Amino acid sequence: MAEPKNLLDPKRLARVSKMEIVARQVVEGFVSGRHPSPYFGSSVEYADHRPYTIGDEIRTIDWKLLAKTDKHYIKLFEEQTNLRCTILLDTSKSMSTGTEITKAHYGSHLAAALAYLMLGQNDAVGLALFDSQVREFLPARTTASHFRRMVDLMEHITPRADTGIGAVLHEMAGRTKRRGMVILISDLLDDIDAITDGLAHFRYNRHEVIVFHVMDRAELTFPFDRLTRFKDMEGHAAVIANPRSVREKYIERLEAFLAKIKRNCLERGVSYQFAPTDTPYDQMLLAYLEQRQRMARFG
């Protein structure tokens, strides 16, 4: 019998035709014995302060208020019954590329797994498919039939336009009025400043924002060694080049691109998780949740 880790390998899951089955396998493999609290949403909302007393958890101290007043106060929270989450999935042409599986395949199955996980904890989940504009939008719901409708949309994605992430984020920030969580799944191959401004719009509206940055291994390593014709997936430009002559410059620019995206996200309170398509979904989700736990513990 194959190990769960192997079953969750994206290349193996790519052979499974039903996305709903894949989502269940990912979530069950991820949850089973791997993490005590697989929750993505925050189940509490800030309410008030009170003075710190011996026995209170240090992580509940409001450090910003301490800096202003030189007095120790802890944050008080009130329970919320449900989280509302909207998943924004990039379906532009650049997402249709991939070595073993496409970025679109990885992103859509990741979106299905996230939706399945959150619906399992009674959170409402919505979905927007976009390229240069929003093509499909399902407002957040909690029903099984709603999940199947989301899956059906993602199983019939046809990349058809260039990317326009910044404008789409601003549009969705205007349409998503109720405070909640927003998850962006994209290769982010667009103007970084425009993307950052769009993410900041959600943060201004007090949404929690998470970015899953999907990239193919070939984009990261540039493994070409022969004279190659490179074509822009979202345009008509093409160039023939010797990979050896451009690899060093490409890697340098890629590293700067990745560093700027991550830095911009962190500076604006946006959670960033790198998601290469050859990493099993459950491992990537586990890494993300462990990161969230560390931030909650020390933040």
Secondary structure as a PSIPRED ss2 file (coil, helix, strand):
# PSIPRED VFORMAT (PSIPRED V4.0)

   1 M C   1.000  0.000  0.000
   2 A C   1.000  0.000  0.000
   3 E C   1.000  0.000  0.000
   4 P H   0.000  1.000  0.000
   5 K H   0.000  1.000  0.000
   6 N H   0.000  1.000  0.000
   7 L H   0.000  1.000  0.000
   8 L C   1.000  0.000  0.000
   9 D C   1.000  0.000  0.000
  10 P H   0.000  1.000  0.000
  11 K H   0.000  1.000  0.000
  12 R H   0.000  1.000  0.000
  13 L H   0.000  1.000  0.000
  14 A C   1.000  0.000  0.000
  15 R C   1.000  0.000  0.000
  16 V C   1.000  0.000  0.000
  17 S C   1.000  0.000  0.000
  18 K C   1.000  0.000  0.000
  19 M H   0.000  1.000  0.000
  20 E H   0.000  1.000  0.000
  21 I H   0.000  1.000  0.000
  22 V H   0.000  1.000  0.000
  23 A H   0.000  1.000  0.000
  24 R H   0.000  1.000  0.000
  25 Q H   0.000  1.000  0.000
  26 V H   0.000  1.000  0.000
  27 V H   0.000  1.000  0.000
  28 E H   0.000  1.000  0.000
  29 G H   0.000  1.000  0.000
  30 F H   0.000  1.000  0.000
  31 V H   0.000  1.000  0.000
  32 S C   1.000  0.000  0.000
  33 G C   1.000  0.000  0.000
  34 R C   1.000  0.000  0.000
  35 H C   1.000  0.000  0.000
  36 P C   1.000  0.000  0.000
  37 S C   1.000  0.000  0.000
  38 P C   1.000  0.000  0.000
  39 Y C   1.000  0.000  0.000
  40 F C   1.000  0.000  0.000
  41 G C   1.000  0.000  0.000
  42 S C   1.000  0.000  0.000
  43 S C   1.000  0.000  0.000
  44 V E   0.000  0.000  1.000
  45 E E   0.000  0.000  1.000
  46 Y E   0.000  0.000  1.000
  47 A E   0.000  0.000  1.000
  48 D E   0.000  0.000  1.000
  49 H E   0.000  0.000  1.000
  50 R E   0.000  0.000  1.000
  51 P E   0.000  0.000  1.000
  52 Y C   1.000  0.000  0.000
  53 T C   1.000  0.000  0.000
  54 I C   1.000  0.000  0.000
  55 G C   1.000  0.000  0.000
  56 D C   1.000  0.000  0.000
  57 E C   1.000  0.000  0.000
  58 I H   0.000  1.000  0.000
  59 R H   0.000  1.000  0.000
  60 T H   0.000  1.000  0.000
  61 I E   0.000  0.000  1.000
  62 D C   1.000  0.000  0.000
  63 W H   0.000  1.000  0.000
  64 K H   0.000  1.000  0.000
  65 L H   0.000  1.000  0.000
  66 L H   0.000  1.000  0.000
  67 A H   0.000  1.000  0.000
  68 K H   0.000  1.000  0.000
  69 T H   0.000  1.000  0.000
  70 D C   1.000  0.000  0.000
  71 K C   1.000  0.000  0.000
  72 H C   1.000  0.000  0.000
  73 Y E   0.000  0.000  1.000
  74 I E   0.000  0.000  1.000
  75 K E   0.000  0.000  1.000
  76 L E   0.000  0.000  1.000
  77 F E   0.000  0.000  1.000
  78 E E   0.000  0.000  1.000
  79 E E   0.000  0.000  1.000
  80 Q C   1.000  0.000  0.000
  81 T C   1.000  0.000  0.000
  82 N C   1.000  0.000  0.000
  83 L C   1.000  0.000  0.000
  84 R E   0.000  0.000  1.000
  85 C E   0.000  0.000  1.000
  86 T E   0.000  0.000  1.000
  87 I E   0.000  0.000  1.000
  88 L E   0.000  0.000  1.000
  89 L E   0.000  0.000  1.000
  90 D E   0.000  0.000  1.000
  91 T C   1.000  0.000  0.000
  92 S C   1.000  0.000  0.000
  93 K H   0.000  1.000  0.000
  94 S H   0.000  1.000  0.000
  95 M H   0.000  1.000  0.000
  96 S H   0.000  1.000  0.000
  97 T C   1.000  0.000  0.000
  98 G C   1.000  0.000  0.000
  99 T C   1.000  0.000  0.000
 100 E C   1.000  0.000  0.000
 101 I C   1.000  0.000  0.000
 102 T C   1.000  0.000  0.000
 103 K H   0.000  1.000  0.000
 104 A H   0.000  1.000  0.000
 105 H H   0.000  1.000  0.000
 106 Y H   0.000  1.000  0.000
 107 G H   0.000  1.000  0.000
 108 S H   0.000  1.000  0.000
 109 H H   0.000  1.000  0.000
 110 L H   0.000  1.000  0.000
 111 A H   0.000  1.000  0.000
 112 A H   0.000  1.000  0.000
 113 A H   0.000  1.000  0.000
 114 L H   0.000  1.000  0.000
 115 A H   0.000  1.000  0.000
 116 Y H   0.000  1.000  0.000
 117 L H   0.000  1.000  0.000
 118 M H   0.000  1.000  0.000
 119 L H   0.000  1.000  0.000
 120 G C   1.000  0.000  0.000
 121 Q C   1.000  0.000  0.000
 122 N C   1.000  0.000  0.000
 123 D C   1.000  0.000  0.000
 124 A E   0.000  0.000  1.000
 125 V E   0.000  0.000  1.000
 126 G E   0.000  0.000  1.000
 127 L E   0.000  0.000  1.000
 128 A E   0.000  0.000  1.000
 129 L E   0.000  0.000  1.000
 130 F E   0.000  0.000  1.000
 131 D C   1.000  0.000  0.000
 132 S C   1.000  0.000  0.000
 133 Q C   1.000  0.000  0.000
 134 V E   0.000  0.000  1.000
 135 R E   0.000  0.000  1.000
 136 E E   0.000  0.000  1.000
 137 F E   0.000  0.000  1.000
 138 L E   0.000  0.000  1.000
 139 P E   0.000  0.000  1.000
 140 A E   0.000  0.000  1.000
 141 R E   0.000  0.000  1.000
 142 T C   1.000  0.000  0.000
 143 T C   1.000  0.000  0.000
 144 A H   0.000  1.000  0.000
 145 S H   0.000  1.000  0.000
 146 H H   0.000  1.000  0.000
 147 F H   0.000  1.000  0.000
 148 R H   0.000  1.000  0.000
 149 R H   0.000  1.000  0.000
 150 M H   0.000  1.000  0.000
 151 V H   0.000  1.000  0.000
 152 D H   0.000  1.000  0.000
 153 L H   0.000  1.000  0.000
 154 M H   0.000  1.000  0.000
 155 E H   0.000  1.000  0.000
 156 H C   1.000  0.000  0.000
 157 I C   1.000  0.000  0.000
 158 T C   1.000  0.000  0.000
 159 P C   1.000  0.000  0.000
 160 R C   1.000  0.000  0.000
 161 A C   1.000  0.000  0.000
 162 D C   1.000  0.000  0.000
 163 T C   1.000  0.000  0.000
 164 G C   1.000  0.000  0.000
 165 I H   0.000  1.000  0.000
 166 G H   0.000  1.000  0.000
 167 A H   0.000  1.000  0.000
 168 V H   0.000  1.000  0.000
 169 L H   0.000  1.000  0.000
 170 H H   0.000  1.000  0.000
 171 E H   0.000  1.000  0.000
 172 M H   0.000  1.000  0.000
 173 A H   0.000  1.000  0.000
 174 G H   0.000  1.000  0.000
 175 R H   0.000  1.000  0.000
 176 T C   1.000  0.000  0.000
 177 K C   1.000  0.000  0.000
 178 R C   1.000  0.000  0.000
 179 R C   1.000  0.000  0.000
 180 G C   1.000  0.000  0.000
 181 M E   0.000  0.000  1.000
 182 V E   0.000  0.000  1.000
 183 I E   0.000  0.000  1.000
 184 L E   0.000  0.000  1.000
 185 I E   0.000  0.000  1.000
 186 S E   0.000  0.000  1.000
 187 D C   1.000  0.000  0.000
 188 L C   1.000  0.000  0.000
 189 L C   1.000  0.000  0.000
 190 D C   1.000  0.000  0.000
 191 D C   1.000  0.000  0.000
 192 I H   0.000  1.000  0.000
 193 D H   0.000  1.000  0.000
 194 A H   0.000  1.000  0.000
 195 I H   0.000  1.000  0.000
 196 T H   0.000  1.000  0.000
 197 D H   0.000  1.000  0.000
 198 G H   0.000  1.000  0.000
 199 L H   0.000  1.000  0.000
 200 A H   0.000  1.000  0.000
 201 H H   0.000  1.000  0.000
 202 F H   0.000  1.000  0.000
 203 R H   0.000  1.000  0.000
 204 Y H   0.000  1.000  0.000
 205 N C   1.000  0.000  0.000
 206 R C   1.000  0.000  0.000
 207 H C   1.000  0.000  0.000
 208 E E   0.000  0.000  1.000
 209 V E   0.000  0.000  1.000
 210 I E   0.000  0.000  1.000
 211 V E   0.000  0.000  1.000
 212 F E   0.000  0.000  1.000
 213 H E   0.000  0.000  1.000
 214 V E   0.000  0.000  1.000
 215 M E   0.000  0.000  1.000
 216 D C   1.000  0.000  0.000
 217 R H   0.000  1.000  0.000
 218 A H   0.000  1.000  0.000
 219 E H   0.000  1.000  0.000
 220 L H   0.000  1.000  0.000
 221 T H   0.000  1.000  0.000
 222 F C   1.000  0.000  0.000
 223 P C   1.000  0.000  0.000
 224 F C   1.000  0.000  0.000
 225 D C   1.000  0.000  0.000
 226 R C   1.000  0.000  0.000
 227 L C   1.000  0.000  0.000
 228 T E   0.000  0.000  1.000
 229 R E   0.000  0.000  1.000
 230 F E   0.000  0.000  1.000
 231 K E   0.000  0.000  1.000
 232 D C   1.000  0.000  0.000
 233 M C   1.000  0.000  0.000
 234 E C   1.000  0.000  0.000
 235 G C   1.000  0.000  0.000
 236 H C   1.000  0.000  0.000
 237 A C   1.000  0.000  0.000
 238 A E   0.000  0.000  1.000
 239 V E   0.000  0.000  1.000
 240 I E   0.000  0.000  1.000
 241 A E   0.000  0.000  1.000
 242 N C   1.000  0.000  0.000
 243 P H   0.000  1.000  0.000
 244 R H   0.000  1.000  0.000
 245 S H   0.000  1.000  0.000
 246 V H   0.000  1.000  0.000
 247 R H   0.000  1.000  0.000
 248 E H   0.000  1.000  0.000
 249 K H   0.000  1.000  0.000
 250 Y H   0.000  1.000  0.000
 251 I H   0.000  1.000  0.000
 252 E H   0.000  1.000  0.000
 253 R H   0.000  1.000  0.000
 254 L H   0.000  1.000  0.000
 255 E H   0.000  1.000  0.000
 256 A H   0.000  1.000  0.000
 257 F H   0.000  1.000  0.000
 258 L H   0.000  1.000  0.000
 259 A H   0.000  1.000  0.000
 260 K H   0.000  1.000  0.000
 261 I H   0.000  1.000  0.000
 262 K H   0.000  1.000  0.000
 263 R H   0.000  1.000  0.000
 264 N H   0.000  1.000  0.000
 265 C H   0.000  1.000  0.000
 266 L H   0.000  1.000  0.000
 267 E H   0.000  1.000  0.000
 268 R C   1.000  0.000  0.000
 269 G C   1.000  0.000  0.000
 270 V C   1.000  0.000  0.000
 271 S E   0.000  0.000  1.000
 272 Y E   0.000  0.000  1.000
 273 Q E   0.000  0.000  1.000
 274 F E   0.000  0.000  1.000
 275 A E   0.000  0.000  1.000
 276 P E   0.000  0.000  1.000
 277 T C   1.000  0.000  0.000
 278 D C   1.000  0.000  0.000
 279 T C   1.000  0.000  0.000
 280 P C   1.000  0.000  0.000
 281 Y H   0.000  1.000  0.000
 282 D H   0.000  1.000  0.000
 283 Q H   0.000  1.000  0.000
 284 M H   0.000  1.000  0.000
 285 L H   0.000  1.000  0.000
 286 L H   0.000  1.000  0.000
 287 A H   0.000  1.000  0.000
 288 Y H   0.000  1.000  0.000
 289 L H   0.000  1.000  0.000
 290 E H   0.000  1.000  0.000
 291 Q H   0.000  1.000  0.000
 292 R H   0.000  1.000  0.000
 293 Q H   0.000  1.000  0.000
 294 R H   0.000  1.000  0.000
 295 M H   0.000  1.000  0.000
 296 A H   0.000  1.000  0.000
 297 R H   0.000  1.000  0.000
 298 F H   0.000  1.000  0.000
 299 G C   1.000  0.000  0.000
